[in-house]
Amino acid sequence: MNTRIQTAHAGEIRLSPVLPGPLRQMQIPDSVCYGAAGSFGHVLFQRLDGDSIKLLYHTLYFTNDEQVTFHSHEPAIRLQIIIRNSYFYDSREFGPGVLHERGLSLQAFPSSYSVVRLRKQENYSHLSIFYTQEHFLPLLSSFPGLTDFLDKAEAGKVVRFNEHYCRADTMILSLVDSLLDCDYKDHLRKIYLESLAAEILLLSLLKITQTAPGTTISIGEEESAHIYQARELILQDMGKSFSIPALTKQMGLSLYKLNNGFKAIFGMGVTEFLLEARMARAHRVLMETNTPVSVVAENSGYSHHHAFELAFKKYFGYTPAFVQRSGKHS
């Protein structure tokens, strides 16, 4: 590993390829792992390799509030996608900032040095995909700004492609899930990882170039903690009894502040987030089980299955019955 990790309270964390027992249960099959665990919590880096790309999946958990310094001497062109939680950081290259869950950033640097503030007893994870210059060459004519970005990267300068805050959409996040769930072996695995990484790069460039300035709502660390707590409450109870007014009362937040917080982190209000969560869960249940559509509808907050079927088709573009047939066929 070319990354050094220093913490304010636990000191330097030395990663080992020999994983402690609890971390072995978190290992992605056929990944190259470096980790450490102890009274401080745990840190796990998992590397997945294609023929010309490298992916690093980072998982972090600390028992106390911690300030973690990451220092890498390896030049890189990196697409970073936040999988879980918010990373409030101070980077030597880019200054202070934040990447919330779903946030993405395309950067190039000869080395990196950043200090990240993490809250105690919360899970953090992010994916870094490292590309070579060759991955961008077929895209230069479609994204004119790439030429300047690559020229600066080749000259060893620090540069960030997206000037404005940008979030990964559901398609990008779905591809990330496929990357991390890859169960192919040997050469086929590398081809699969390369293909998905190329698609993620294209979709991320489209998302970055289509993101308008001034569309980001800024919230602080304490506010973001309340929003993640509200998110967990939503995910724990998405049935027909769920009440947004009750959630605002429980959180001690106005609907305005709750909505603003969800828009800042997830890019959507709390009502839209609830719909997305319900639809994602319904899709998974329909794909993986034989649960009747009427039961899935009721568990998704719909009093009649016809209303659920219409909402499902509007959201995904196909019917619940199609998902059930596809799942059984698979």
Sequence and secondary structure as in RCSB ss.txt:
>XXXX:A:sequence
MNTRIQTAHAGEIRLSPVLPGPLRQMQIPDSVCYGAAGSFGHVLFQRLDGDSIKLLYHTLYFTNDEQVTFHSHEP
AIRLQIIIRNSYFYDSREFGPGVLHERGLSLQAFPSSYSVVRLRKQENYSHLSIFYTQEHFLPLLSSFPGLTDFL
DKAEAGKVVRFNEHYCRADTMILSLVDSLLDCDYKDHLRKIYLESLAAEILLLSLLKITQTAPGTTISIGEEESA
HIYQARELILQDMGKSFSIPALTKQMGLSLYKLNNGFKAIFGMGVTEFLLEARMARAHRVLMETNTPVSVVAENS
GYSHHHAFELAFKKYFGYTPAFVQRSGKHS
>XXXX:A:secstr
  EEEEETTTEEE  BSS  HHHHTT  TT EEEEEEETTEEEEEEEEE SS EEEEEEEEESS EEEEEEE   
EEEEEEEEES EEEEETTTEEEEE TTEEEEEEESSEEEEEEE TT EEEEEEEEE GGGTGGGTTT THHHHHH
HHHHTT  EES SS EE  HHHHHHHHHHHT    HHHHHHHHHHHHHHHHHHHHHHHHH  TT      HHHHH
HHHHHHHHHHH  STT  HHHHHHHHT  HHHHHHHHHHHHSS HHHHHHHHHHHHHHHHHHHS   HHHHHHHT
T SSHHHHHHHHHHHHSS HHHHHHHHHH 
